[in-house]
Amino acid sequence: MTILWFVVWLIADAIGGREPLLFDPINGWTATLILAVGLDLSAAHARGGKRNS
């Protein structure tokens, strides 16, 4: 998910106007990056929690 976000951001940054990742205040690109990282981490946590005995 995070790699997909990065590819979309690179394309949008190259085609559209320059949009830096700002953390103070958080802009739209940074908010979606935080969301993508959170989804990646929660998916890894959910898959790793099941054990076969």
C-alpha positions in Angstrom: 0.0 0.0 0.0 2.8 2.4 0.9 4.7 1.6 -2.3 1.5 2.2 -4.3 1.0 5.6 -2.5 4.6 6.5 -3.4 4.1 5.8 -7.1 0.9 7.8 -7.2 2.6 10.7 -5.4 5.6 10.6 -7.8 3.3 10.7 -10.8 1.2 13.5 -9.3 4.3 15.5 -8.3 5.8 15.1 -11.8 2.6 15.9 -13.8 1.0 18.5 -11.5 2.5 21.2 -9.3 5.2 20.5 -6.8 3.7 19.4 -3.5 6.1 18.8 -0.6 5.2 16.5 2.3 4.5 18.8 5.2 4.1 17.6 8.8 3.4 21.0 10.5 0.6 21.5 9.5 -0.2 18.1 7.8 -1.2 18.4 4.2 -3.3 16.0 2.2 -0.4 14.0 0.9 1.1 13.5 4.3 -2.2 12.5 5.8 -2.7 9.8 3.1 0.9 8.6 3.7 0.2 8.2 7.4 -3.0 6.3 6.5 -1.2 4.0 4.1 1.5 3.2 6.6 -1.1 2.6 9.3 -3.0 0.2 7.0 0.2 -1.7 6.1 1.2 -2.1 9.8 -2.3 -3.2 10.9 -2.5 -5.7 8.0 0.9 -7.2 9.0 -0.3 -7.3 12.7 -3.6 -9.0 11.8 -1.9 -11.7 9.6 0.8 -12.4 12.1 -1.6 -13.0 15.0 -2.9 -16.4 13.8 -1.0 -19.5 14.7 -1.6 -23.1 13.7 -1.0 -25.6 16.5 
